Amino acid sequence: MSRLQYAGICVLALAGSFGGAFVAGRGAAPVHAQAPNAMDLRARSFTVVDQRGRTVASLRATRAGAELTISGMAGGRVDVEGAGSISIHNRVGKLVWSAPGPGIIPATE
């Protein structure tokens, strides 16, 4: 590639980026995630599903507090419970790692 060709590609890329920024700034109205007068949304649980309807994450209210479960596409799962404990499970549901909730952590298992 000659210097002239290289310089031409650089100028073309720079002009394209300025042109794209101009169109993006002038062409579309800004979108806000939450309206200024949005109302409070209340529920006992929220579930996030993927395009196939499989549960990806859930947030539930329990007596101990909020409980969050996040599921991976490979089947793994992370649970954060209201008492503060965290557990990680593999795709077959076996506990891989856990941390107890608040309080004294025993020195031995």
N, C-alpha and C positions, 0 to 999 in steps of 0.2 A: 504494500500500500504506500503510495507516494505521500509526501507532505501535503500536497494540494488536496488529495482525496481525504486525508485525515482531517484537515482544516474544514473541508466542506461538510463532513459528517458532524463535526463539533458544532458548526454554525447551524446546521439543520436541527440538531438535537436541542440546542439552546432556543432557537426560534419556536420549535414545537412545544417546549416547556412553557415559554412565555404565552404562547397562543392558548394552550390548554388552561393555564391559570386565569387568563382573561375571560375565556368562555365560562369556566367554572364559577368565577366571581360574579359575573354579570347574568348568567343564564338561569341559575336555579335559586329559588328562595331558600333561606336558611330553615333548617328543621330542628325543632327542640324536642328533647326526650320527654319533657314534662311541661305541660301547659302552666302558665302562671297561676291560674285559678283551679288547679287540680284538687280533687277531693281526696280524702284519706281512704285507702283501700284496706279493708280488714278481712282476715280469714283465719281459720285454725290451721290451714296447711296450704302450701303452694307446691305444685309439681311442674317440673320442666320436662318436656318430652321432645324427642327428635322427630325427623320427618316420617319415620315409620311408626310413631306412637309409643316407642319404648321410653320408659322413665330414665332420665339422665340425672336429675337431681330432685330432691324434695326438702322442704323446710316445714317442720311441724312444731306446734306448740304442745309441750308436755308439762306435767306438774313440776318437773325439775328445771324447766326452762326450754329454750329453743333447741331443736334437734335437727341437724343438717346431715343429709346423706348425699354423696356425690358418687355416681356410678360411671365407670369408664367403658369405652366401647369394647374392650377386650374382656369385660366381665368383672374387673376389680371394683372395689368399693371402699370409700372412706366415710366413716361415721364420726360426727362430732356431737356429743350428747350434752344435754343441758347442765349436767353436773361438772362439765369441763373435761370429760374423758375423750380420748381420740383413739380410734381403732382402724386398722387397715386390713382388708380381707382380699385374698386373691380371687381368681375367676371361679374357683370351685367353692368359695365361701369360707375357706380355712383362714383363721386369724393369723396374719403375718407379723403385725406389730401393734402394740397398744401402749397408751400412756394413761395412768390413772387420773382421776379428777383432782381438784384442789385438796391439799392436805399433806400429810407426811408420806413420802414415798419410802417403802421398805428397802433396806440395804441388800437383802437377799431375796431370792425367789422361792 
